[in-house]
Amino acid sequence: MPFFKADHLVMRFGGLVAVNDFNLELQPGDLVGLIGPNGAGKTTVFNMITGVYRPTSGRIYFQDKDITGKRPDIITALGIARTFQNIRLFTDLSLIENVMVSYHVRLKSNIFEAVFKLPRYMRQENAMYEEAMELLHKVELDHLAEEKAGSLPYGEQRRLEIARALATHPKLLLLDEPAAGMNPNETLQLMDFIKQIRDEFDLTILLIEHDMKVVMGICERIWVLDYGKTIAVGTPSEIQNNPEVIKAYLGEEEYA
Amino acid sequence: MSWESFFQNLSNGISLGGLYALIAIGYSMVYGILRLINFAHGDIFMLGAYIAFYGMLIFSLPWWLSLIVSIILTAFIGILIDKGAYKPLRNAPRISALITAIGVSFFLENLGLVVFGGRPKGFYRPHIFDEIITIKGVRILSLTFYSLVITAIFLVLLFYIVYRTKTGLGMRAVSTDMETARLMGIDVDKIISITFAIGSGLAAVGGVLWAMKYPQINPLMGIFPGLKAFIAAVLGGIGSVGGALLGGFILGIAEIMLVAFMPQLSGYRDAFAFLILILILLVKPTGLLGVEVKEKA
């Protein structure tokens, strides 16, 4: 059984088939891209994996477990975290609080221990705080820890979202267009950052991206979706030379 | 008006305001998380008073133990109401949940009439609350003072939970964005249950203190305090705990002062609260401390 497997996933919304027969296998440490034109069903795949949607048919396996249709919080606890195409931070909470929301996955004390500041709670609380600060340090936002997340500029919000996802201790990280809205320089930094966290946290990463430079630059394998169907799978160079893909997607792109 | 009677009225206003605040917080917290006006909240308040009443009458519990039992049982009832009535409608249009809340309210009132009987019951007021304290010529009932102390204790506890614990952080995260909170590993159903429990528990505190203050209880006693507290929550900015607190005190003090300064208008006391509601909705619909919340789909 592979580390992660999506087996013949289908998602229908009424008459619309958003994803049709999607298959994907990941091995630990993979850095895989999921590309395709707008509306190809990429985000829908993420939503099925994270439990936001229950697939119409097909199964999802993660670390030898069938996680199809499980609740999002349970799937997160099992080790899958994500970021969002349109950033979804808790804008009213501070940066450190955003990261510490991940508490809920791992902190094992209850409200009474919290109110009475029992030793176990305090120990865990302090450890969590330290760890959250360290994550903020990694994304170079630790000096803003007490600011409201909503007050950050766009690029920094993206980095905070990644830090928040990392705080849940994921084994599989799903990044939904991490480079969207970034300038070329920021994008370069981001590519380095993604590789770096993959190695540092032993992550497997699946990312959706429109920016071909990012996908071709860091992904080892690429899945191409079009109208809900997988039209090609391969290495970046194979994808670049695949006539199906060129027709569907890269035809107009200069990288093709 | 002499300053003695001014302070006397002020202390009455603050103590009434504290009770409004205790109830208003439950409205505000539930709204913050579910975008639902829980119109049954006033009736939960009534149940809190009855539970304490029976605790003292049948089980001869001391008042403070009755209060604690009432908080715990009422909190459970709050959770049950959510699980039974609102949870099945979580993905339904919000108007369905709102209508259900009104239905639950009628249900509890009529259940109260059947189970407790419609005749008002005299609520026992412990002796320590029955003394007159005189401070520099201002005579106040000791209940007015203690009621404020008890209110303050629970409010401090509430703020501690909301702003200093992981559960509170979860509540604030869920209230900002439920979907994302779930994806960050928060058990949203548990957070919602805790929210109902805390809101209902505070309503029970309000109910017991109210019943000591106006020592007659009946199954419909929750309607007006419930509506007033709802107004207080809207006034302060519904969804905000601090707002509910502020709105509660403003409304309580304003009501008492209206009657004190213009006794001829005392019959309009309740209408006055609704006037405030209409004004705030016209002038600043988000309330004093409220921020524009984006409507959840």
Interface residues (C-beta under 8 A of the other chain):
Chain A: T50 V52 R71 P72 D73 T76 A77 A81 R82 F84 R88 L89 F90 T91 D92 L93 E97 M100 V101 S102 Y103 H104 V105 L107 S109 I111 A114 V115 E125 R164 A165 T168
Chain B: L157 Y160 I161 R164 T165 K166 T167 L169 G170 R172 A173 T176 D177 E179 T180 A181 R182 L183 M184 G185 I186 D187 V188 I194 V291
